[in-house]
Amino acid sequence: MKKKNFFMLALAAMAFAACSNEDLVPTDNPGGDNQLVTDPTGDAWVALAVKTPQTRALHDPNQEPATEAESKITKVRAIFFTANDANEDAATVTADITLTNDQAGLGSNGIPSGAGKAFKVPATSKRILIIANPSAKFEAKTASTDGKWPAGTTTYATVNAALDDTAGDLSTAGSFMMSNSKGSLEPSNEDENHATLNLGDPIDLSLYKTEAAANSNPLSIRIDRVVAKVRVYITTTSEAKATISDAGWILNATNKTYFPISKRTLTWNEKPENKNAGIGNAGRGTCITPFDQYKIGSYRIDPNYDTQVLTNYNAYDSNSDVSLINWNLDKASEYCLENTQTAEHNMHAYTTHVLLKARFIPSEYGLPNDGKSTDQEGESDPAGTPGKGDWMLISGGFYTYTTLMVWIEAELTEKYTDKEPATFPTTRTTALNRYLDAVGVGAVSLPAKVDDPANIPTVVAGLIQDFEDKKLLLLAKTDKERAISVVGLTYYVNAVSYYKIMIKHDDTSAAVNELGEFGVVRNSVYDINVTKFNNPGYPGIPDPEKETPDENDEGWLSIEIKTNPWTWYTQTEEF
């Protein structure tokens, strides 16, 4: 019969953030009274304290900490392994135990309330993995009839194999999946000044001869939620002459897969060698995130970290049906799987970002000779032609179809009265014709010249009527067909603009598109504050492009970033 050891689980109070070294339960030297077990075949006792995320160093504005729904624990699996420091993935399972509420120290509401009761594991156990609120897919992949990983043959790599899942399955109220915060198996060296070990290096579980000795020396293990959280705060103000309304947002290019435990890695900004990288190009050189108690790095390695395939992401693009999208409103939050990538893959297509939409309605439209119009084309314009609140951006100016006709009339009149009409520039007319061709209604054919100056008003009036006839054909097109850009002209349907906000993790002005600048990491909250809409955005949902670097913002974006280098990350955006 296999001899077993005793463990005690104690769960601490929860919130949605991080811890630091001083929060770790101190471990005395129990060997002084000869209480350490040296015979692995004998009975032994171990006390275990699983520490859930704690709240600390919140950003400004100070939002509420984790809710009870984000904190509740309904199930805890403690999976034990042999030691294999040369290749952790090859460590094998010794026991897979589902703890009772009493063993887990859970109160009736599922919130940790104190120390749990002791439980037994094989004496060969040297490493441990904690999975709280395991997802249905994690549970389903267990290769045995009893719902446990088979001991002796199952490797850590098998247990931690990537899963395809949705954030919703991992963030249901009271069922937020959590796992080892370290990003690998525990326990670890906690002494920064250890003679032979580095901070975070693996060490063996301490086994004790007596229950009392174990209870007085509990092993602390921190766990993190496996999802990230994004919140967007929208202020519909503008320094431009425009009204902003109907703002909403969604996450785009979200990951489809995750590791139950993801390895940590240093960002460019955290690497010590980049601290003195040169004047104006120096990183921070240190890990200052409190949830990274071993200073391994705040960034993570997900299944798509260095091999990017577009099909591995949930993405909205120019082909998406906007009417089917459930847009989040101001101050809403959304959970997602962590999504990280190498510096080489800091591209829009592989980076989780916020897709923001809003109605950007110009307050006035320019007319020739410094005239102004405040008429916004709605259900019908003054001529009775049906409209849809559309407007156009041409060379930085705002135009409705009606005001554009005034400009084109003036432009064509000047063209045909010029001495060289064939070469006379007609910027607005040319842009509109290019757009009409692109949208499929055909351009208006312009004569090279008008021989008789007396006929110019009649010829121009006829051309304007031709353009008006094109308008009827244009408005018969679908919203998606009309909302496009061509050289010199962008057409906004119902005044709706779209914006991309690349979510920044450990951003720094000292480098561009380096490792860890972009991405979303588990157990982190990313707050995005949209403060101004000074420019219109894309006319339709932009394609997440694999050739566009994350740091490359479009010309209409004016961005100010404020990053909090703790658990909460915040950035401010102006458009």
Buried (B, 14 or more C-beta within 10 A) or exposed (E): EEBBBBBBBBBBBBBBBBBBEEBBBEBEEBEEEEBBBEEBEEBBBBBBBBBBBBBBBBBEEEBEBBEEEBBBBBBBBBBBBBBBEEEBEEBBBBBBBBBBBEBBBBEEEBBBBEBBBBBBBBBBBBBBBBBBBBBEBBEEBBEEEEEBBBBEEBBBEBBBEBBEBBBEBBBBEBBBBBBBBBBBBBBBBBEEEEEEBEBBBBBEBBBBBBBEBBBBBBBBBBBBBBBBBBBBBBBBEBEBEBBBEBBBBBBBBBBBBBBBBBBBBBBBBBBEEBEEBEEEEBBBBBBBBBBBBBBBBBBBBBBBBEEBEEEBBBBBBBEBEBEEBEBBEBEBEBBBBBBBBBBEBBBBBBBBBBBBBBBBBBEBBBBEEEEEBEEBBEEEBEEEBEBEBBBBBBEEBBBBBBBBBBBBBBBBBBBBEEEEBEEBEBBBBBBBBBBBEBBEBEBBEBBEBBEEEEEBEEBBEEBBEEBBEBBEEBBEBEBBBBBBBBEBBBBBBBBBBBBBBBBBBBBBEBBBBBBBBBBBBBBBBBBBBBBBBBBBBBBBBBBBEEEBBBBBBEEBBEEEEBBBBBBBBBBBBBB
